[in-house]
Amino acid sequence: MRVIFAGTPEFAATALQAIHAAGFEVPLVLTQPDRPAGRGMQLHASAVKQFALQHGIPVAQPQSLRLDGKYPDIAREAHDLLNSTPHDVMVVAAYGLILPTSVLDIPRLGCLNIHGSLLPRWRGAAPIHRAIEAGDTETGITIMQMEEGLDTGPMLLKQSIAITDADTTGILHDKLAAMGGEMIVAILQQLENGALTATIQPETGVNYASKISKEEAGLDFNLPAEVLARKILAFNPFPGTHAQHAETTIKIWGAKLLETTSNHKPGQILSANAEQGVIVACGQGSLSLIELQKPGGKRLLATDFLQGFALKEGHFFS
């Protein structure tokens, strides 16, 4: 079984590693163009490209695959490459480019997608973030046969996992990435031995996981503490939530929900000491801020943070 793989971040690299380790031939990898990153804004290769190069797998990085798009010549070159590369199936995981019908029709066994949710819930770009933010108690991986719609294709395999109270997006991402790698290998092995059974997605329960933006990262302490606690988990490690204290923006990386009610104004600091930590009143309930970071500083536990930053009881976050 010859598998062309299309993906970009670590989630996808985990799947590629599993496919490669299972002995499937990977004649070509598609991934996003190198992007500037870090303080020096140097170009960095994607996690998928790094794995491919380490294992001698040819890599292509087209800016577009749409023949009717902004880069038709680049797209045509990519189509020619796909058509000239012998393969049976394409596996796609967090690639970041839309695959038009002209690409979906190239592999003789079609294109399979590894999606980080229990479809049809959380179609779209940020299913892990949105599941945690919404307070879902479970999520999972769906392997589906791709079609032109956004995550609308028939489902080949679905497996669930509980979302715990300690799961950040980073933690849950790693669990789902490992699960996705195992599941796509199982599907490819089944495909090698014959046809797969597909299940059409139900029309009920459909919702969309819109892309996470930095503009969403501010904490509004007028909201219930439970809502804010989920958001802090969902936005860790990217983009991280933050709150304003006077003229300083402080990032909040961890918090504990406190059941105690408070008659104080939302955003008021109820304690800021080594014994109780940093406790902030919310629209309903209060939060104990566990891990904080000042501009240019490191992520610190509350007790360590207080040694270098003067938060005081009675002051406000906004």
Helices and strands as residue ranges (DSSP letters): E 3-7, H 10-21, E 29-30, E 35-37, E 42-44, H 47-54, E 59-60, H 72-84, E 89-93, H 101-104, E 111-115, E 123-124, H 127-134, E 138-145, E 155-162, H 169-192, E 208-209, G 214-216, H 225-234, E 241-245, E 248-258, E 269-273, E 277-281, E 286-293, E 300-301, H 302-308
